[in-house]
Amino acid sequence: MKIATWNVNSVLARLPQVVKWLEAASSDVLCMQETKCIDERFPAEESLRLGYLSEAFVQAAYNRVAIL
């Protein structure tokens, strides 16, 4: 099993890079920190298109995390 972690510092701003990396790395799990994105705006559909289920978690203003 391949597990990766990424301090993405805004998943919406870096979505093209995240998609490119996921396609190339073939990681089983990706844990992202500092997504800076409320749950309702998290790109879950894009994750699903790539074959990943996703769950985003709200903590504090910028300490949001997600697991794909």
C-alpha positions in Angstrom: 0.0 0.0 0.0 1.3 3.4 -1.0 0.4 6.3 1.4 1.4 9.9 0.7 1.0 13.2 2.5 1.1 16.7 1.1 0.8 20.1 2.8 -1.1 21.3 -0.2 -1.6 24.9 1.0 -4.9 25.4 -0.8 -6.3 22.4 -2.7 -8.3 24.6 -5.0 -5.3 26.7 -6.1 -3.2 23.6 -6.7 -5.9 21.3 -8.1 -4.1 20.9 -11.5 -0.9 19.9 -9.7 -2.8 17.5 -7.4 -4.5 15.8 -10.3 -1.2 15.5 -12.2 0.6 14.0 -9.2 -2.2 11.5 -8.5 -2.2 10.3 -12.0 1.6 9.9 -12.0 2.1 8.6 -8.5 -0.7 6.0 -8.3 -0.8 6.4 -4.6 -3.5 4.4 -2.7 -4.0 7.1 -0.1 -3.3 10.8 -0.1 -3.5 12.8 3.1 -3.6 16.5 2.5 -3.1 19.2 5.1 -4.0 22.9 4.9 -6.6 22.4 2.2 -7.9 25.9 3.0 -11.2 24.9 1.5 -14.6 24.5 3.3 -16.0 21.0 2.9 -18.7 22.1 0.5 -16.1 23.4 -2.0 -13.7 20.5 -1.7 -13.3 18.9 -5.2 -14.8 15.5 -4.3 -16.1 15.0 -7.8 -12.6 15.4 -9.3 -11.2 12.9 -6.7 -14.0 10.4 -7.6 -13.2 10.8 -11.3 -9.7 9.8 -10.5 -10.9 6.7 -8.6 -10.5 8.1 -5.1 -13.2 8.5 -2.4 -12.5 11.6 -0.3 -13.3 12.9 3.1 -12.6 16.4 4.2 -12.5 17.5 7.8 -13.0 21.0 9.3 -10.9 22.0 12.2 -10.0 25.7 12.4 -9.9 28.4 9.8 -6.9 27.1 7.8 -6.3 23.8 9.5 -8.5 21.8 7.2 -7.4 18.3 6.2 -8.6 15.7 3.6 -8.0 12.1 2.9 -8.3 10.5 -0.5 
